[in-house]
């Protein structure tokens, strides 16, 4: 696609091709893997209003609340006799499709898919009901070619995919530097090279890219190959927090099974508390889950720094979701969305109040 493509064509592109791509968030590929995993249910445990709850998440460290919650039985504990059926996905579009089709009921997913899943259905298919993780995104570079942020001009920097969460963040950063890049082609003062996270380390080793703006554990994989961290995206946000993973639910399931939704949220809150109280055990649990799902665990020189850069929390950081949407609009990849009603934090705040924790805010984007 030519860098000289007219703005009107770019907007048409944004309305068709870019929006589905925005759904990808922080995935590694594009296919879903249905694991049909069922956690062990305690004998005689009483069911809630549903026989089972189908949850989806990525085999990523940024989805560790789900990984650990399933692995340690912390989610199942709160559900009693209602059985968990877990499926993993490698990208946002397939998870959103599964939610829309009724194949899953609740999912852990990034901000861009949540925004687009909501807006493309005219606010009818999903709600964000909780937070899960913040941070875990870094700009890593070849230190022989790039010493300072200004040195990025004229270099080739990878992002996971056109219009995904990290791609939008990098395009926004470039714009704030006063540099010009054609969003569709990635050409300009910086060459933005859309590269699947699975092959980004090989691209770096071959010299075809000079760095990458990527989520964990890809950033730490690159560092293990000799790259250096030039910027942690958290440093660009107030209080160094920005949403990287939310919890979503289909509106139909929320309406029909509020007790199940509340139980999953209670399990998520308890899992985050356990993760933060037992970081080493939680890291090992997440890595064990990754090995079970992918057949391969992360080495210590990758998982240790990656784990430290992610914050696990219950707050969905609603104001940062709105900001991320604004960045996508400014990049020309998204029409101005109406996000009013995307959040329903009532069930989460009920759980937090019962646990003696502070309530969280929907930044004016709630259902009421």
SULCOR-V347057 format. One record per backbone hydrogen bond with DSSP energy under -1.0 kcal/mol. CO is the residue of the C=O (numbers start at 0). NH is the residue of the N-H. If there is no record, write none. Layout:
BEGIN
co: [CO CO]
nh: [NH NH]
END
This chain:
BEGIN
co: [1 5 6 7 8 9 10 12 12 13 16 17 20 23 30 32 36 41 45 50 52 53 53 54 55 56 57 59 60 62 63 64 65 66 67 68 72 78 82 84 85 86 87 89 90 91 92 93 94 95 96 97 97 104 105 106 108 109 110 111 112 113 114 115 117 118 124 126 127 129 131 132 132 133 135 136 137 138 138 139 140 141 141 148 149 151 154 155 156 157 158 160 163 164 165 166 167 168 169 170 171 172 173 174 179 181 185 186 188 190 192 195 195 198 199 200 201 202 209 210 211 213 214 216 217 218 219 221 222 227 230 231 232 233 236 237 241 244 244 245 246 246 247 248 249 250 251 252 256 257 258 259 260 261 262 263 264 265 266 267 268 269 270 271 272 273 277 278 279 280 281 282 283 284 285 286 287 288 289 290 298 298 299 301 302 303 306 308 310 313 316 316 317 318 319 320 321 322 323 324 325 326 327 328 338 341 344 345 346 347 348 349 350 351 352 361 364]
nh: [4 9 10 11 12 13 14 16 17 18 20 21 23 26 89 87 85 44 80 82 84 104 105 86 107 88 59 62 63 66 67 68 69 70 71 74 76 81 52 54 36 56 32 27 94 95 96 97 98 99 100 102 103 249 55 247 245 113 114 115 116 117 118 119 122 121 250 248 343 246 312 243 244 310 215 232 213 229 230 211 227 144 145 151 152 154 190 209 192 212 194 163 167 168 169 170 171 172 173 174 175 176 178 177 188 185 191 181 153 156 158 198 199 202 203 204 205 207 141 157 139 137 218 220 221 222 223 226 225 140 138 234 235 236 239 240 134 131 132 108 128 129 106 126 253 254 255 256 260 261 262 263 264 265 266 267 268 269 270 271 272 273 274 275 276 277 281 282 283 284 285 286 287 288 289 290 291 292 293 294 301 302 303 305 306 307 309 135 133 130 319 320 321 322 323 324 325 326 327 328 329 330 332 331 341 127 348 349 350 351 352 353 354 356 355 364 342]
END
